[in-house]
Amino acid sequence: ASFLEYKVRLPRSAASMLTVLFMLAIIGLIIYIIGSQISNLASDWPQFQEQIGKSLNSLQAWITNTFNINANKQLTYVHSATTKIIASGSTVIGVTLLSLSSILLFLVFTFIYTFFFLLYRSLIMKFLVSVFLDENKHTVHDIIEQVQYMIRKYIVGLLIEMAIVSLVVCLAFWALGIKYAILLGLITGLLNIIPYIGIFAAMVISTAITFATATIAFKAILVIITLVVVHLIDSNILLPLVVGSKVRINALITVLGVIIGEMVWGISGMFLSIPVIAVLKIIFDRV
């Protein structure tokens, strides 16, 4: 927005609106790419069912041999569990629809808020400085500037990190002959925004899809090894280099922040927990 305003000489309202539309276009492009990949994945659904069936049969045989529980008893347990799941199906569908509508509403308000924050950023700055006593104005101004710098550095660094992780995972999976390498790479890059928990979720999804679509089960193990190596390189080398030390927070506080963020505000809270903690850290360092 600042670039469009000061370099291209656009009015602030036009610069703010174009910035929000640009953000919307990027998000739309990512959703389109992931959607097209998922539609291709749907064609492998019969193979996925067959693979799951084979795995369940193997698991059934192992349970029979290890715990001496015959197949009929196992089927009774499974039937009882599925009956309960089906009985609560309407509740699950209702919750899912409510969650989807909440996400859509959240996205709409996010774009509106972003536009107004960009449009009235000078007024917000003036208000925050004016709220405090005159002797604290220098400290307040310093905190606001540091927060702006940190947030900008964090967002840009996070986008660069996301792109690098997605590209590396895509290339690694492609080299290993993993099916849907682009989809799995994008999922890993997006979920990697959530510290520690995100990479684990990406690993579970990638392993399940690879196990269902690969001809060799060993490829699922290769997927796990690849993602563990990528995570180690990312957290120890890439993250400090790209995002910088300004946003580096103690690992325990990071995990606690992500969990509390999820409890307070769901998935959105998980994404926003780190920048919120980083802002608090800047304030606590000076006050």
GULOKE-439634 format. One record per residue (C-alpha): residue number from 0; chain; z, y, x. Coordinates in nm, 2 decimals, always signed. Layout:
BEGIN
[lofi NUM; 'A'; [Z; Y; X]]
...
END
This chain:
BEGIN
[lofi 0; 'A'; [+0.00; +0.00; +0.00]]
[lofi 1; 'A'; [+0.08; +0.24; +0.29]]
[lofi 2; 'A'; [-0.25; +0.15; +0.46]]
[lofi 3; 'A'; [-0.45; +0.23; +0.14]]
[lofi 4; 'A'; [-0.25; +0.54; +0.08]]
[lofi 5; 'A'; [-0.25; +0.70; +0.43]]
[lofi 6; 'A'; [-0.56; +0.55; +0.59]]
[lofi 7; 'A'; [-0.80; +0.52; +0.30]]
[lofi 8; 'A'; [-0.66; +0.83; +0.12]]
[lofi 9; 'A'; [-0.61; +0.67; -0.22]]
[lofi 10; 'A'; [-0.35; +0.80; -0.47]]
[lofi 11; 'A'; [-0.02; +0.61; -0.46]]
[lofi 12; 'A'; [-0.07; +0.47; -0.81]]
[lofi 13; 'A'; [-0.42; +0.33; -0.71]]
[lofi 14; 'A'; [-0.29; +0.20; -0.38]]
[lofi 15; 'A'; [+0.01; +0.02; -0.55]]
[lofi 16; 'A'; [-0.21; -0.13; -0.82]]
[lofi 17; 'A'; [-0.47; -0.26; -0.57]]
[lofi 18; 'A'; [-0.20; -0.41; -0.36]]
[lofi 19; 'A'; [-0.05; -0.60; -0.66]]
[lofi 20; 'A'; [-0.40; -0.72; -0.76]]
[lofi 21; 'A'; [-0.47; -0.84; -0.41]]
[lofi 22; 'A'; [-0.14; -1.03; -0.41]]
[lofi 23; 'A'; [-0.24; -1.18; -0.75]]
[lofi 24; 'A'; [-0.59; -1.28; -0.61]]
[lofi 25; 'A'; [-0.43; -1.46; -0.31]]
[lofi 26; 'A'; [-0.19; -1.65; -0.54]]
[lofi 27; 'A'; [-0.47; -1.74; -0.78]]
[lofi 28; 'A'; [-0.68; -1.87; -0.49]]
[lofi 29; 'A'; [-0.40; -2.10; -0.36]]
[lofi 30; 'A'; [-0.34; -2.23; -0.72]]
[lofi 31; 'A'; [-0.71; -2.30; -0.76]]
[lofi 32; 'A'; [-0.74; -2.49; -0.43]]
[lofi 33; 'A'; [-0.43; -2.70; -0.51]]
[lofi 34; 'A'; [-0.55; -2.76; -0.87]]
[lofi 35; 'A'; [-0.89; -2.88; -0.75]]
[lofi 36; 'A'; [-0.73; -3.12; -0.51]]
[lofi 37; 'A'; [-0.49; -3.25; -0.77]]
[lofi 38; 'A'; [-0.79; -3.32; -1.01]]
[lofi 39; 'A'; [-0.94; -3.53; -0.73]]
[lofi 40; 'A'; [-0.61; -3.71; -0.69]]
[lofi 41; 'A'; [-0.61; -3.80; -1.06]]
[lofi 42; 'A'; [-0.92; -4.02; -1.00]]
[lofi 43; 'A'; [-0.70; -4.25; -0.78]]
[lofi 44; 'A'; [-0.45; -4.30; -1.06]]
[lofi 45; 'A'; [-0.55; -4.67; -1.12]]
[lofi 46; 'A'; [-0.51; -4.74; -0.75]]
[lofi 47; 'A'; [-0.17; -4.57; -0.76]]
[lofi 48; 'A'; [-0.06; -4.79; -1.05]]
[lofi 49; 'A'; [-0.18; -5.10; -0.87]]
[lofi 50; 'A'; [+0.01; -5.01; -0.55]]
[lofi 51; 'A'; [+0.33; -4.94; -0.75]]
[lofi 52; 'A'; [+0.29; -5.27; -0.93]]
[lofi 53; 'A'; [+0.26; -5.46; -0.60]]
[lofi 54; 'A'; [+0.56; -5.28; -0.46]]
[lofi 55; 'A'; [+0.77; -5.35; -0.76]]
[lofi 56; 'A'; [+0.68; -5.72; -0.75]]
[lofi 57; 'A'; [+0.78; -5.73; -0.38]]
[lofi 58; 'A'; [+1.11; -5.55; -0.46]]
[lofi 59; 'A'; [+1.17; -5.79; -0.75]]
[lofi 60; 'A'; [+1.13; -6.09; -0.52]]
[lofi 61; 'A'; [+1.36; -5.93; -0.25]]
[lofi 62; 'A'; [+1.63; -5.87; -0.51]]
[lofi 63; 'A'; [+1.60; -6.22; -0.64]]
[lofi 64; 'A'; [+1.63; -6.37; -0.29]]
[lofi 65; 'A'; [+1.91; -6.14; -0.17]]
[lofi 66; 'A'; [+2.13; -6.09; -0.47]]
[lofi 67; 'A'; [+2.04; -6.40; -0.68]]
[lofi 68; 'A'; [+1.95; -6.19; -0.98]]
[lofi 69; 'A'; [+1.66; -6.36; -1.16]]
[lofi 70; 'A'; [+1.35; -6.18; -1.28]]
[lofi 71; 'A'; [+1.44; -6.19; -1.65]]
[lofi 72; 'A'; [+1.77; -6.01; -1.59]]
[lofi 73; 'A'; [+1.59; -5.75; -1.38]]
[lofi 74; 'A'; [+1.34; -5.70; -1.66]]
[lofi 75; 'A'; [+1.62; -5.65; -1.90]]
[lofi 76; 'A'; [+1.78; -5.38; -1.68]]
[lofi 77; 'A'; [+1.44; -5.21; -1.65]]
[lofi 78; 'A'; [+1.37; -5.23; -2.02]]
[lofi 79; 'A'; [+1.71; -5.08; -2.10]]
[lofi 80; 'A'; [+1.65; -4.79; -1.86]]
[lofi 81; 'A'; [+1.30; -4.71; -1.99]]
[lofi 82; 'A'; [+1.43; -4.72; -2.35]]
[lofi 83; 'A'; [+1.68; -4.45; -2.26]]
[lofi 84; 'A'; [+1.42; -4.24; -2.08]]
[lofi 85; 'A'; [+1.18; -4.26; -2.38]]
[lofi 86; 'A'; [+1.46; -4.17; -2.62]]
[lofi 87; 'A'; [+1.53; -3.86; -2.42]]
[lofi 88; 'A'; [+1.16; -3.78; -2.38]]
[lofi 89; 'A'; [+1.15; -3.51; -2.64]]
[lofi 90; 'A'; [+1.43; -3.32; -2.47]]
[lofi 91; 'A'; [+1.25; -3.35; -2.13]]
[lofi 92; 'A'; [+0.93; -3.21; -2.28]]
[lofi 93; 'A'; [+1.12; -2.93; -2.44]]
[lofi 94; 'A'; [+1.29; -2.84; -2.12]]
[lofi 95; 'A'; [+0.96; -2.86; -1.93]]
[lofi 96; 'A'; [+0.78; -2.62; -2.17]]
[lofi 97; 'A'; [+1.08; -2.38; -2.16]]
[lofi 98; 'A'; [+1.06; -2.39; -1.78]]
[lofi 99; 'A'; [+0.69; -2.32; -1.77]]
[lofi 100; 'A'; [+0.72; -2.03; -2.01]]
[lofi 101; 'A'; [+1.01; -1.89; -1.80]]
[lofi 102; 'A'; [+0.80; -1.92; -1.48]]
[lofi 103; 'A'; [+0.51; -1.74; -1.65]]
[lofi 104; 'A'; [+0.74; -1.46; -1.78]]
[lofi 105; 'A'; [+0.90; -1.44; -1.43]]
[lofi 106; 'A'; [+0.56; -1.40; -1.27]]
[lofi 107; 'A'; [+0.45; -1.13; -1.51]]
[lofi 108; 'A'; [+0.77; -0.93; -1.45]]
[lofi 109; 'A'; [+0.74; -0.98; -1.08]]
[lofi 110; 'A'; [+0.40; -0.81; -1.07]]
[lofi 111; 'A'; [+0.53; -0.52; -1.29]]
[lofi 112; 'A'; [+0.84; -0.48; -1.07]]
[lofi 113; 'A'; [+0.63; -0.49; -0.75]]
[lofi 114; 'A'; [+0.40; -0.22; -0.88]]
[lofi 115; 'A'; [+0.69; +0.01; -0.98]]
[lofi 116; 'A'; [+0.88; -0.05; -0.65]]
[lofi 117; 'A'; [+0.57; +0.05; -0.46]]
[lofi 118; 'A'; [+0.49; +0.35; -0.68]]
[lofi 119; 'A'; [+0.85; +0.49; -0.67]]
[lofi 120; 'A'; [+0.96; +0.38; -0.33]]
[lofi 121; 'A'; [+1.02; +0.74; -0.21]]
[lofi 122; 'A'; [+1.23; +0.81; -0.52]]
[lofi 123; 'A'; [+1.43; +0.49; -0.47]]
[lofi 124; 'A'; [+1.49; +0.58; -0.10]]
[lofi 125; 'A'; [+1.61; +0.93; -0.20]]
[lofi 126; 'A'; [+1.84; +0.79; -0.47]]
[lofi 127; 'A'; [+2.01; +0.54; -0.23]]
[lofi 128; 'A'; [+2.07; +0.81; +0.03]]
[lofi 129; 'A'; [+2.21; +1.06; -0.23]]
[lofi 130; 'A'; [+2.45; +0.81; -0.39]]
[lofi 131; 'A'; [+2.67; +0.81; -0.07]]
[lofi 132; 'A'; [+2.88; +1.08; +0.08]]
[lofi 133; 'A'; [+2.72; +1.32; +0.33]]
[lofi 134; 'A'; [+2.90; +1.18; +0.63]]
[lofi 135; 'A'; [+2.76; +0.83; +0.55]]
[lofi 136; 'A'; [+2.40; +0.94; +0.50]]
[lofi 137; 'A'; [+2.30; +0.86; +0.86]]
[lofi 138; 'A'; [+2.43; +0.51; +0.83]]
[lofi 139; 'A'; [+2.27; +0.46; +0.49]]
[lofi 140; 'A'; [+1.94; +0.58; +0.62]]
[lofi 141; 'A'; [+1.96; +0.35; +0.92]]
[lofi 142; 'A'; [+2.05; +0.05; +0.70]]
[lofi 143; 'A'; [+1.76; +0.12; +0.46]]
[lofi 144; 'A'; [+1.51; +0.15; +0.75]]
[lofi 145; 'A'; [+1.63; -0.17; +0.91]]
[lofi 146; 'A'; [+1.62; -0.35; +0.58]]
[lofi 147; 'A'; [+1.26; -0.23; +0.52]]
[lofi 148; 'A'; [+1.16; -0.34; +0.87]]
[lofi 149; 'A'; [+1.33; -0.67; +0.84]]
[lofi 150; 'A'; [+1.18; -0.76; +0.50]]
[lofi 151; 'A'; [+0.83; -0.66; +0.61]]
[lofi 152; 'A'; [+0.86; -0.86; +0.93]]
[lofi 153; 'A'; [+1.01; -1.16; +0.74]]
[lofi 154; 'A'; [+0.73; -1.16; +0.48]]
[lofi 155; 'A'; [+0.44; -1.12; +0.73]]
[lofi 156; 'A'; [+0.60; -1.38; +0.96]]
[lofi 157; 'A'; [+0.66; -1.62; +0.68]]
[lofi 158; 'A'; [+0.29; -1.60; +0.57]]
[lofi 159; 'A'; [+0.17; -1.65; +0.92]]
[lofi 160; 'A'; [+0.41; -1.94; +0.97]]
[lofi 161; 'A'; [+0.29; -2.09; +0.63]]
[lofi 162; 'A'; [-0.07; -2.07; +0.74]]
[lofi 163; 'A'; [-0.01; -2.23; +1.08]]
[lofi 164; 'A'; [+0.20; -2.51; +0.94]]
[lofi 165; 'A'; [-0.06; -2.58; +0.66]]
[lofi 166; 'A'; [-0.35; -2.58; +0.91]]
[lofi 167; 'A'; [-0.16; -2.81; +1.17]]
[lofi 168; 'A'; [-0.06; -3.06; +0.90]]
[lofi 169; 'A'; [-0.41; -3.06; +0.75]]
[lofi 170; 'A'; [-0.57; -3.13; +1.09]]
[lofi 171; 'A'; [-0.31; -3.39; +1.18]]
[lofi 172; 'A'; [-0.35; -3.58; +0.85]]
[lofi 173; 'A'; [-0.73; -3.55; +0.88]]
[lofi 174; 'A'; [-0.72; -3.69; +1.23]]
[lofi 175; 'A'; [-0.50; -3.98; +1.12]]
[lofi 176; 'A'; [-0.74; -4.05; +0.83]]
[lofi 177; 'A'; [-0.49; -3.96; +0.55]]
[lofi 178; 'A'; [-0.64; -3.91; +0.21]]
[lofi 179; 'A'; [-0.60; -3.56; +0.05]]
[lofi 180; 'A'; [-0.51; -3.40; +0.39]]
[lofi 181; 'A'; [-0.59; -3.05; +0.25]]
[lofi 182; 'A'; [-0.36; -3.09; -0.05]]
[lofi 183; 'A'; [-0.07; -3.24; +0.15]]
[lofi 184; 'A'; [-0.11; -2.97; +0.42]]
[lofi 185; 'A'; [-0.09; -2.69; +0.15]]
[lofi 186; 'A'; [+0.21; -2.85; -0.02]]
[lofi 187; 'A'; [+0.39; -2.87; +0.32]]
[lofi 188; 'A'; [+0.31; -2.51; +0.41]]
[lofi 189; 'A'; [+0.43; -2.38; +0.07]]
[lofi 190; 'A'; [+0.75; -2.59; +0.05]]
[lofi 191; 'A'; [+0.83; -2.51; +0.42]]
[lofi 192; 'A'; [+0.93; -2.16; +0.29]]
[lofi 193; 'A'; [+1.26; -2.32; +0.17]]
[lofi 194; 'A'; [+1.46; -2.40; +0.49]]
[lofi 195; 'A'; [+1.54; -2.77; +0.56]]
[lofi 196; 'A'; [+1.51; -2.88; +0.19]]
[lofi 197; 'A'; [+1.14; -2.78; +0.16]]
[lofi 198; 'A'; [+1.02; -3.00; +0.45]]
[lofi 199; 'A'; [+1.22; -3.30; +0.31]]
[lofi 200; 'A'; [+1.06; -3.25; -0.04]]
[lofi 201; 'A'; [+0.71; -3.22; +0.12]]
[lofi 202; 'A'; [+0.78; -3.54; +0.32]]
[lofi 203; 'A'; [+0.87; -3.73; +0.00]]
[lofi 204; 'A'; [+0.56; -3.61; -0.19]]
[lofi 205; 'A'; [+0.32; -3.67; +0.11]]
[lofi 206; 'A'; [+0.47; -4.02; +0.18]]
[lofi 207; 'A'; [+0.44; -4.12; -0.19]]
[lofi 208; 'A'; [+0.08; -4.00; -0.22]]
[lofi 209; 'A'; [-0.02; -4.17; +0.11]]
[lofi 210; 'A'; [+0.15; -4.49; +0.02]]
[lofi 211; 'A'; [-0.03; -4.50; -0.32]]
[lofi 212; 'A'; [-0.38; -4.42; -0.18]]
[lofi 213; 'A'; [-0.38; -4.57; +0.17]]
[lofi 214; 'A'; [-0.52; -4.91; +0.25]]
[lofi 215; 'A'; [-0.26; -4.96; +0.52]]
[lofi 216; 'A'; [+0.11; -4.90; +0.44]]
[lofi 217; 'A'; [+0.17; -4.80; +0.81]]
[lofi 218; 'A'; [+0.00; -4.47; +0.73]]
[lofi 219; 'A'; [+0.30; -4.36; +0.52]]
[lofi 220; 'A'; [+0.52; -4.40; +0.84]]
[lofi 221; 'A'; [+0.27; -4.19; +1.04]]
[lofi 222; 'A'; [+0.30; -3.92; +0.77]]
[lofi 223; 'A'; [+0.68; -3.91; +0.81]]
[lofi 224; 'A'; [+0.66; -3.90; +1.19]]
[lofi 225; 'A'; [+0.39; -3.62; +1.18]]
[lofi 226; 'A'; [+0.60; -3.40; +0.94]]
[lofi 227; 'A'; [+0.92; -3.46; +1.15]]
[lofi 228; 'A'; [+0.74; -3.35; +1.47]]
[lofi 229; 'A'; [+0.58; -3.04; +1.29]]
[lofi 230; 'A'; [+0.93; -2.94; +1.15]]
[lofi 231; 'A'; [+1.09; -2.97; +1.50]]
[lofi 232; 'A'; [+0.82; -2.75; +1.66]]
[lofi 233; 'A'; [+0.82; -2.51; +1.37]]
[lofi 234; 'A'; [+1.20; -2.45; +1.35]]
[lofi 235; 'A'; [+1.25; -2.44; +1.73]]
[lofi 236; 'A'; [+0.94; -2.26; +1.86]]
[lofi 237; 'A'; [+0.72; -2.12; +1.58]]
[lofi 238; 'A'; [+0.99; -1.97; +1.35]]
[lofi 239; 'A'; [+1.17; -1.77; +1.63]]
[lofi 240; 'A'; [+0.83; -1.66; +1.77]]
[lofi 241; 'A'; [+0.66; -1.55; +1.45]]
[lofi 242; 'A'; [+0.95; -1.44; +1.22]]
[lofi 243; 'A'; [+1.17; -1.32; +1.50]]
[lofi 244; 'A'; [+1.54; -1.32; +1.57]]
[lofi 245; 'A'; [+1.61; -1.04; +1.32]]
[lofi 246; 'A'; [+1.61; -1.29; +1.04]]
[lofi 247; 'A'; [+1.77; -1.58; +1.22]]
[lofi 248; 'A'; [+2.08; -1.68; +1.04]]
[lofi 249; 'A'; [+2.34; -1.95; +1.11]]
[lofi 250; 'A'; [+2.21; -2.29; +1.00]]
[lofi 251; 'A'; [+2.52; -2.37; +0.78]]
[lofi 252; 'A'; [+2.50; -2.03; +0.61]]
[lofi 253; 'A'; [+2.12; -2.09; +0.55]]
[lofi 254; 'A'; [+2.18; -2.42; +0.38]]
[lofi 255; 'A'; [+2.47; -2.28; +0.17]]
[lofi 256; 'A'; [+2.26; -1.98; +0.08]]
[lofi 257; 'A'; [+1.97; -2.20; -0.04]]
[lofi 258; 'A'; [+2.21; -2.42; -0.25]]
[lofi 259; 'A'; [+2.39; -2.11; -0.40]]
[lofi 260; 'A'; [+2.05; -1.94; -0.46]]
[lofi 261; 'A'; [+1.93; -2.25; -0.66]]
[lofi 262; 'A'; [+2.25; -2.26; -0.86]]
[lofi 263; 'A'; [+2.23; -1.89; -0.95]]
[lofi 264; 'A'; [+1.85; -1.85; -1.00]]
[lofi 265; 'A'; [+1.67; -2.18; -0.97]]
[lofi 266; 'A'; [+1.36; -2.22; -0.75]]
[lofi 267; 'A'; [+1.33; -1.84; -0.72]]
[lofi 268; 'A'; [+1.68; -1.82; -0.58]]
[lofi 269; 'A'; [+1.60; -2.08; -0.32]]
[lofi 270; 'A'; [+1.30; -1.87; -0.20]]
[lofi 271; 'A'; [+1.49; -1.54; -0.20]]
[lofi 272; 'A'; [+1.82; -1.66; -0.06]]
[lofi 273; 'A'; [+1.73; -1.61; +0.31]]
[lofi 274; 'A'; [+1.60; -1.24; +0.28]]
[lofi 275; 'A'; [+1.91; -1.16; +0.06]]
[lofi 276; 'A'; [+2.14; -1.30; +0.33]]
[lofi 277; 'A'; [+1.95; -1.12; +0.60]]
[lofi 278; 'A'; [+1.99; -0.79; +0.41]]
[lofi 279; 'A'; [+2.36; -0.85; +0.37]]
[lofi 280; 'A'; [+2.38; -0.93; +0.74]]
[lofi 281; 'A'; [+2.23; -0.59; +0.83]]
[lofi 282; 'A'; [+2.48; -0.41; +0.60]]
[lofi 283; 'A'; [+2.78; -0.61; +0.73]]
[lofi 284; 'A'; [+2.68; -0.53; +1.09]]
[lofi 285; 'A'; [+2.70; -0.16; +1.02]]
[lofi 286; 'A'; [+2.98; -0.14; +0.76]]
END
